[in-house]
C-alpha cells in the first residue's frame, strides 16, 4: 500500500530526526528559501552538513528517522513524497 508523506518540520537548535519512528519513502527534502540560516544535517560521520535556504534534494527509499537536522530555531524543512 502506498501512502503520501507530507511533513513540515520546525528546526530546533539541537539535532532531531525528521520523523520519530522508522518511515521509508521516496521524498523531496527542502529547506525553505525564507529560512533565517543554514540547516545542518548530521553527516554519517557525525559532522555538520550545511544546507542553504532554498536547497533541496530528491531521495529514494530512505528511512526518514535516520536523518537528523538542527539549525536556527523556527526555520522549516519540508518533506514531500510517498512510500512508493
OpenMM code with the backbone's topology and positions (N, CA, C; nanometers):
from openmm import Vec3, app, unit

residues = "UNK UNK UNK UNK UNK UNK UNK UNK UNK UNK UNK UNK UNK UNK UNK UNK UNK UNK UNK UNK UNK UNK UNK UNK UNK UNK UNK UNK UNK UNK UNK UNK UNK UNK UNK UNK UNK UNK UNK UNK UNK UNK UNK UNK UNK UNK UNK UNK UNK UNK UNK UNK UNK UNK UNK UNK UNK UNK UNK UNK UNK UNK UNK UNK UNK UNK UNK UNK UNK UNK UNK UNK UNK UNK UNK UNK UNK UNK UNK UNK UNK UNK UNK UNK".split()
positions = [
    Vec3(0.0833, -0.1172, 0.0000),
    Vec3(0.0000, 0.0000, 0.0000),
    Vec3(0.0884, 0.1244, 0.0000),
    Vec3(0.0595, 0.2185, -0.0880),
    Vec3(0.1359, 0.3425, -0.0976),
    Vec3(0.0659, 0.4533, -0.0205),
    Vec3(0.1450, 0.5327, 0.0499),
    Vec3(0.0917, 0.6442, 0.1269),
    Vec3(0.1688, 0.7709, 0.0950),
    Vec3(0.0983, 0.8819, 0.0967),
    Vec3(0.1609, 1.0114, 0.0758),
    Vec3(0.2308, 1.0567, 0.2038),
    Vec3(0.3482, 1.1174, 0.1878),
    Vec3(0.4222, 1.1755, 0.3001),
    Vec3(0.4291, 1.3256, 0.2757),
    Vec3(0.3761, 1.4031, 0.3677),
    Vec3(0.3835, 1.5495, 0.3600),
    Vec3(0.4093, 1.5998, 0.5011),
    Vec3(0.5285, 1.6508, 0.5261),
    Vec3(0.5658, 1.6944, 0.6601),
    Vec3(0.6295, 1.8331, 0.6564),
    Vec3(0.5997, 1.9104, 0.7580),
    Vec3(0.6663, 2.0383, 0.7843),
    Vec3(0.7380, 2.0205, 0.9178),
    Vec3(0.8697, 2.0273, 0.9154),
    Vec3(0.9490, 2.0073, 1.0361),
    Vec3(1.0079, 2.1412, 1.0773),
    Vec3(0.9764, 2.1838, 1.1976),
    Vec3(1.0313, 2.3077, 1.2509),
    Vec3(1.1666, 2.2753, 1.3143),
    Vec3(1.2685, 2.3461, 1.2706),
    Vec3(1.4060, 2.3222, 1.3134),
    Vec3(1.4265, 2.3718, 1.4569),
    Vec3(1.5085, 2.2989, 1.5322),
    Vec3(1.5485, 2.3394, 1.6667),
    Vec3(1.7005, 2.3545, 1.6705),
    Vec3(1.7521, 2.4047, 1.7807),
    Vec3(1.8965, 2.4247, 1.7945),
    Vec3(1.9722, 2.2942, 1.8201),
    Vec3(1.9006, 2.1873, 1.8554),
    Vec3(1.9617, 2.0563, 1.8798),
    Vec3(1.9184, 1.9588, 1.7717),
    Vec3(2.0036, 1.8611, 1.7443),
    Vec3(1.9688, 1.7611, 1.6443),
    Vec3(1.8416, 1.6866, 1.6824),
    Vec3(1.7555, 1.6650, 1.5824),
    Vec3(1.6375, 1.5800, 1.5979),
    Vec3(1.6106, 1.5142, 1.4633),
    Vec3(1.5537, 1.3913, 1.4643),
    Vec3(1.5254, 1.3228, 1.3372),
    Vec3(1.4079, 1.3883, 1.2646),
    Vec3(1.4032, 1.3695, 1.1333),
    Vec3(1.2917, 1.4218, 1.0548),
    Vec3(1.1592, 1.3622, 1.1018),
    Vec3(1.1590, 1.2343, 1.1386),
    Vec3(1.0406, 1.1677, 1.1937),
    Vec3(1.0838, 1.0849, 1.3141),
    Vec3(0.9920, 1.0617, 1.4062),
    Vec3(1.0288, 0.9945, 1.5313),
    Vec3(1.0361, 0.8422, 1.5200),
    Vec3(0.9641, 0.7823, 1.4234),
    Vec3(0.9669, 0.6374, 1.4051),
    Vec3(1.0071, 0.6061, 1.2614),
    Vec3(1.0564, 0.4856, 1.2401),
    Vec3(1.1007, 0.4458, 1.1064),
    Vec3(0.9900, 0.4689, 1.0034),
    Vec3(1.0251, 0.5374, 0.8947),
    Vec3(0.9335, 0.5641, 0.7838),
    Vec3(1.0177, 0.5698, 0.6568),
    Vec3(1.0043, 0.4684, 0.5717),
    Vec3(1.0825, 0.4598, 0.4487),
    Vec3(0.9987, 0.5150, 0.3347),
    Vec3(1.0575, 0.6080, 0.2600),
    Vec3(0.9858, 0.6672, 0.1482),
    Vec3(1.0797, 0.7284, 0.0467),
    Vec3(1.0225, 0.7670, -0.0654),
    Vec3(1.0934, 0.8421, -0.1692),
    Vec3(1.0373, 0.9833, -0.1643),
    Vec3(1.1235, 1.0798, -0.1322),
    Vec3(1.0768, 1.2140, -0.0980),
    Vec3(1.1692, 1.3221, -0.1528),
    Vec3(1.1166, 1.4445, -0.1530),
    Vec3(1.1969, 1.5635, -0.1739),
    Vec3(1.2091, 1.6321, -0.0387),
    Vec3(1.3329, 1.6544, 0.0056),
    Vec3(1.3604, 1.7250, 0.1302),
    Vec3(1.4051, 1.8653, 0.0926),
    Vec3(1.3385, 1.9676, 0.1494),
    Vec3(1.3651, 2.1066, 0.1116),
    Vec3(1.3823, 2.1954, 0.2338),
    Vec3(1.4776, 2.2863, 0.2262),
    Vec3(1.4903, 2.3940, 0.3241),
    Vec3(1.4198, 2.5158, 0.2646),
    Vec3(1.3280, 2.5743, 0.3397),
    Vec3(1.2546, 2.6881, 0.2855),
    Vec3(1.3491, 2.8021, 0.2480),
    Vec3(1.3239, 2.8701, 0.1365),
    Vec3(1.4092, 2.9829, 0.0971),
    Vec3(1.3981, 3.1016, 0.1929),
    Vec3(1.2947, 3.1022, 0.2770),
    Vec3(1.2765, 3.2102, 0.3747),
    Vec3(1.3440, 3.1822, 0.5084),
    Vec3(1.4121, 3.0679, 0.5204),
    Vec3(1.4821, 3.0360, 0.6458),
    Vec3(1.5851, 3.1437, 0.6786),
    Vec3(1.6029, 3.1686, 0.8069),
    Vec3(1.6967, 3.2715, 0.8527),
    Vec3(1.8432, 3.2285, 0.8394),
    Vec3(1.8674, 3.0981, 0.8429),
    Vec3(2.0056, 3.0496, 0.8374),
    Vec3(2.0134, 2.9128, 0.7731),
    Vec3(2.1346, 2.8574, 0.7717),
    Vec3(2.1558, 2.7228, 0.7197),
    Vec3(2.0890, 2.6209, 0.8117),
    Vec3(2.0454, 2.5100, 0.7539),
    Vec3(2.0007, 2.3944, 0.8310),
    Vec3(2.1145, 2.2938, 0.8237),
    Vec3(2.1507, 2.2368, 0.9388),
    Vec3(2.2606, 2.1410, 0.9439),
    Vec3(2.2046, 2.0000, 0.9519),
    Vec3(2.2463, 1.9173, 0.8552),
    Vec3(2.2116, 1.7764, 0.8547),
    Vec3(2.3300, 1.7026, 0.9156),
    Vec3(2.3010, 1.6031, 0.9990),
    Vec3(2.4072, 1.5264, 1.0636),
    Vec3(2.4638, 1.4265, 0.9640),
    Vec3(2.5912, 1.4429, 0.9321),
    Vec3(2.6575, 1.3539, 0.8370),
    Vec3(2.6774, 1.2148, 0.8936),
    Vec3(2.7070, 1.1190, 0.8071),
    Vec3(2.7258, 0.9811, 0.8513),
    Vec3(2.8446, 0.9661, 0.9454),
    Vec3(2.9353, 1.0641, 0.9454),
    Vec3(3.0492, 1.0623, 1.0376),
    Vec3(3.0273, 1.1548, 1.1571),
    Vec3(2.9041, 1.2086, 1.1715),
    Vec3(2.8712, 1.2964, 1.2831),
    Vec3(2.8954, 1.4436, 1.2566),
    Vec3(2.9497, 1.4775, 1.1401),
    Vec3(2.9802, 1.6166, 1.1092),
    Vec3(2.8541, 1.6929, 1.0700),
    Vec3(2.8603, 1.8257, 1.0809),
    Vec3(2.7521, 1.9125, 1.0370),
    Vec3(2.7620, 1.9342, 0.8862),
    Vec3(2.6541, 1.9074, 0.8139),
    Vec3(2.6496, 1.9293, 0.6696),
    Vec3(2.5489, 2.0423, 0.6451),
    Vec3(2.5982, 2.1640, 0.6117),
    Vec3(2.5073, 2.2778, 0.5978),
    Vec3(2.4300, 2.2765, 0.4669),
    Vec3(2.3012, 2.3073, 0.4769),
    Vec3(2.2161, 2.3284, 0.3604),
    Vec3(2.1704, 2.4725, 0.3632),
    Vec3(2.1837, 2.5398, 0.2522),
    Vec3(2.1439, 2.6797, 0.2410),
    Vec3(1.9922, 2.6924, 0.2316),
    Vec3(1.9368, 2.8074, 0.2701),
    Vec3(1.7952, 2.8304, 0.2454),
    Vec3(1.7648, 2.8103, 0.0962),
    Vec3(1.6595, 2.7358, 0.0670),
    Vec3(1.6222, 2.7066, -0.0710),
    Vec3(1.6826, 2.5786, -0.1268),
    Vec3(1.7770, 2.5182, -0.0572),
    Vec3(1.8404, 2.3960, -0.1062),
    Vec3(1.7453, 2.2774, -0.0894),
    Vec3(1.7493, 2.1821, -0.1848),
    Vec3(1.6628, 2.0651, -0.1785),
    Vec3(1.7311, 1.9470, -0.2457),
    Vec3(1.6767, 1.8269, -0.2188),
    Vec3(1.7288, 1.7047, -0.2808),
    Vec3(1.6175, 1.6009, -0.2875),
    Vec3(1.6195, 1.5195, -0.3919),
    Vec3(1.5295, 1.4055, -0.4034),
    Vec3(1.6002, 1.2822, -0.3496),
    Vec3(1.5321, 1.2077, -0.2633),
    Vec3(1.5877, 1.0858, -0.2042),
    Vec3(1.4918, 0.9700, -0.2310),
    Vec3(1.5463, 0.8533, -0.2635),
    Vec3(1.4642, 0.7357, -0.2921),
    Vec3(1.4856, 0.6290, -0.1859),
    Vec3(1.3759, 0.5737, -0.1379),
    Vec3(1.3762, 0.4617, -0.0427),
    Vec3(1.4680, 0.4881, 0.0764),
    Vec3(1.4454, 0.5990, 0.1440),
    Vec3(1.5278, 0.6373, 0.2588),
    Vec3(1.4456, 0.6319, 0.3866),
    Vec3(1.5078, 0.5879, 0.4958),
    Vec3(1.4420, 0.5887, 0.6267),
    Vec3(1.4562, 0.7292, 0.6850),
    Vec3(1.3459, 0.8019, 0.6895),
    Vec3(1.3489, 0.9413, 0.7340),
    Vec3(1.3891, 0.9561, 0.8804),
    Vec3(1.3733, 0.8522, 0.9606),
    Vec3(1.4136, 0.8606, 1.1012),
    Vec3(1.5655, 0.8600, 1.1167),
    Vec3(1.6382, 0.8233, 1.0114),
    Vec3(1.7846, 0.8205, 1.0154),
    Vec3(1.8461, 0.9559, 0.9806),
    Vec3(1.7641, 1.0525, 0.9363),
    Vec3(1.8138, 1.1851, 0.9003),
    Vec3(1.7875, 1.2807, 1.0150),
    Vec3(1.8945, 1.3415, 1.0673),
    Vec3(1.8812, 1.4353, 1.1785),
    Vec3(1.9202, 1.5758, 1.1340),
    Vec3(1.8455, 1.6759, 1.1859),
    Vec3(1.8685, 1.8155, 1.1486),
    Vec3(1.8738, 1.9050, 1.2714),
    Vec3(1.9399, 2.0195, 1.2551),
    Vec3(1.9386, 2.1257, 1.3563),
    Vec3(1.9678, 2.2564, 1.2837),
    Vec3(1.9503, 2.3680, 1.3525),
    Vec3(1.9797, 2.4967, 1.2914),
    Vec3(1.9175, 2.6090, 1.3703),
    Vec3(1.8773, 2.7134, 1.3004),
    Vec3(1.8141, 2.8284, 1.3624),
    Vec3(1.6721, 2.7896, 1.4031),
    Vec3(1.6440, 2.7990, 1.5323),
    Vec3(1.5118, 2.7613, 1.5830),
    Vec3(1.4038, 2.8382, 1.5078),
    Vec3(1.3037, 2.7642, 1.4620),
    Vec3(1.1922, 2.8242, 1.3889),
    Vec3(1.2032, 2.8117, 1.2378),
    Vec3(1.3228, 2.7849, 1.1849),
    Vec3(1.3347, 2.7600, 1.0410),
    Vec3(1.2601, 2.6314, 1.0083),
    Vec3(1.2357, 2.6071, 0.8792),
    Vec3(1.1498, 2.4941, 0.8402),
    Vec3(1.2157, 2.4103, 0.7304),
    Vec3(1.1965, 2.2780, 0.7434),
    Vec3(1.2327, 2.1810, 0.6414),
    Vec3(1.1037, 2.1095, 0.6029),
    Vec3(1.0798, 2.0907, 0.4730),
    Vec3(0.9631, 2.0155, 0.4285),
    Vec3(1.0068, 1.8833, 0.3678),
    Vec3(0.9189, 1.7845, 0.3826),
    Vec3(0.9401, 1.6515, 0.3270),
    Vec3(0.8125, 1.6148, 0.2521),
    Vec3(0.8238, 1.5928, 0.1201),
    Vec3(0.7066, 1.5615, 0.0383),
    Vec3(0.7402, 1.4446, -0.0529),
    Vec3(0.6528, 1.3444, -0.0530),
    Vec3(0.6728, 1.2277, -0.1389),
    Vec3(0.5763, 1.1188, -0.0998),
    Vec3(0.6265, 0.9957, -0.0950),
    Vec3(0.5408, 0.8849, -0.0597),
    Vec3(0.6177, 0.7581, -0.0330),
    Vec3(0.5441, 0.6535, 0.0019),
    Vec3(0.6048, 0.5247, 0.0363),
    Vec3(0.6127, 0.4308, -0.0837),
    Vec3(0.6163, 0.4849, -0.2036),
    Vec3(0.6258, 0.4026, -0.3238),
    Vec3(0.7695, 0.3782, -0.3605),
] * unit.nanometer
topology = app.Topology()
chain = topology.addChain("A")
for resn in residues:
    res = topology.addResidue(resn, chain)
    for name in ("N", "CA", "C"):
        topology.addAtom(name, app.Element.getBySymbol(name[0]), res)
